[in-house]
Amino acid sequence: MTAPTTTGSAGGATAPGRAGPRRRGHSPAVRRQHRAAYLLVAPFMVVFAAMLVVPLVYAAYLSLFREQLVGGRSFVGLANYARALGDSAFGEGVLRVSLFLVIQVPIMLGLALLFALALDSGRLYAQRFVRLSIFLPYAVPSVVATLMWGYLYGPDFGPFTQIAEGLSLPAPPFLSSGWMLGSLMNILTWEFIGYNMIIMFAALRAVPADLYEAARMDGAGELRIAWSIKIPAIRSAILLTVIFSVIGSYQLFNEPNLLQTLAPNVIDSAYTPNLYAYNLAFTSQDLNYAAAVAFLLAAGIAVVSYVVQLTSQRRARS
Amino acid sequence: MTAPRTPLRSRSRGRALAAALAGTALVLSACGGGGDGGGGDDAGSDVEPVTQEQIDEAMSTPTELTFWTWLPDAQKEVDQFEAAFPEISVNLVNAGQGLDQYTKLRTAIRAGEGAPDVVQIEYQYLPSFTLNGDLLDLGPYGASELQDSYPEWVWEQITEGDAVYGIPQDIGPMGSLYRQDLLDQAGIEAPTTWADFEEAARTMKEAVPGTYLTNMPGNDPGQFVGLLWQNGAKPFGFDGDQTVTIDLDTPEVTEVVDYWQGLIDEDLVSTDADFNDQWYQGLANGKYASWQTAAWGPVFLQGTAGNTSGLWRAAPLPAWEEGDTATGNWGGSTDAVLSSTENPIAAAQLAKWINTDPEPALTLALDQFLFVPHDVVLEDQEFLDAAPEFFGGQQVNKLYSELTTEVDTDFGWLPFMDYVYNSFNDTLGTAIDEGGDMEAGLAAWEDDITSYAEQQGFTVQ
């Protein structure tokens, strides 16, 4: 653990202003430091390159070819991308997750923020217990969570159906084509509300308490403090959860994939873009096109995330 | 869908025979051979049949084989094989069931390493592997002589011309399983024609509320295709090269589609997805009074709906014409050998021996409850006379073995059935599930697989 001390002592010497004539070459101490830094990040960089960069480059390369069951492989340039842009199955999937995004994400994050503020207010009984129970669903693996909800949704023997039957009401068709997206939203909200809440709650704990004191002196109530101080103070944490959620929505896969066994005709092979890419690769044996679809999706996510970030920054400035 | 997850009840019998029979296996594979003499020129095997000396030599040379199968307890047959051929050691791998395994297999084949020597493949997926020459023609390795031991249609399923691409492990000729108590309650008998079946469905619905005579899932192309097969439809074909036949717009197909459309429109059958919890419960608690299923169905049912023991009976499928006895096939598997194997003789022997030698074949049939189509099982008295309590002492195996001879012989497949089945769920299957227009769904299915075939470079007829 020599790094911090050397930075402290030698740091001044290398500062551009004072280094003067020796500016170009680094002192041996600094060079040693750099070497250590590279050495320390090397394991990460190696794994990063092998597990992420190389596969990405390979996928990009694959997406430029077409391989037919009969006729073999040929270079097609961007034809796969052109095909994906005109592919209605892909387009519908993107629209579906976009709809999911604009409805589910505000609900989930709004609730998460509400819970975080409530916990932060310190006015709840059994605070730790409440915090833990809200966070608990996130600790349940999404596979287990989906199987559990799949059982709860069951149209013949699920508890909701049983209750509805007990009250002589029609059973709610959770797994029908009209309800499926809502049912998925519910599962995802249940799963991730606690995760987002914890991020916001942690950010709230870091807000200096003297701000609240000052606000109170100015006569602000709790609601006013929450609205004018707490929420602006954790803006960057909220932005983080928004971006995570945007990416998560576009990458929906596990939950629809698992519910597919319960409703195989409602969740078709292109229900979400990720599911589509998966099916293209493994049932259509069209790896090349699947790679193009995946890349296009990634590009879309990048654009949407950037737009989200940009708009919130602009709002912050105005 | 091969006999999925068979429960294990009775333990091994015929183990005593083991040693004695092991010896005969060697002798059995003598002479025969695929080529009719002379250097084979065109189609099929241009390899000389291997001689008994070559087989003996290969089987007494220390060899390691890798065998991928999802058959539960396949270790039993592997142990028997290793006992019979002590020089050969077999590395048994469960690489997943059905499509999961095929995905891994295709990856390994493409990678050029990691592929097994012997692999379980379902009948309808054989063409997708012969397409690129990934499977070894077993004819010269002693498979050709097996022809007389199998029903003709089974033989047709594993051959292309003279080439033999898999050794049948089990088959699934279709029949009907009924809940006798529910039929009695409704005062009906097991219908013998589909017209009667419709009447019976109506009666059942009125007489026993909450019970449907049967369920037509929108996610089971295997079952649906089996029903098409029964009616003499031949929707798929592949010439082994580049030409495929896709013909879903025929009277045989539309008759079946229209029939089920009628039942679904009138709400005489349920349309729940099958092979999920919901459906298992439906079988166990009497939501469905019958199941049109394959020869592996009876044992599967015993594992799924054990609480209904004694209430079920088996019967042939209802016929389209009174007196007609045709049926279709649903499921079953083969063991195939990859052409990349370094030990083709030993690998072919493994595939062949475990499915045709009396000891392992009867273990498959009596212990693992597979419906093995080889004569050694289909003519075995113990197998035929089995009268499980679950079916009220009915000799279910005997019934299904009679159905085995009623399967149409030239039903073919496309070399991309995974796509075809997936597409079914998105088209015709959705129409079934949502009570939509099934003929439109059928047309969409045909369109979709036709455009896929063209995209993949096939010539479509």
Interface residues (C-beta under 8 A of the other chain):
Chain A: Q68 L69 V70 G71 Y151 G154 P155 D156 F157 S177 T261 L262 A263 P264 N265 V266 D268 S269 A270 N279 F282 T283 S284 Q285
Chain B: L99 T103 R106 L131 N132 G218 N219 Q242 D272 A273 F275 N276 D277 Q278 Q281 G282 K287 P415 F416 D418 Y419 N422 S423 N425 D426 G429 T430 I432 D433 E434 Y452 Q455 Q456 G457 F458
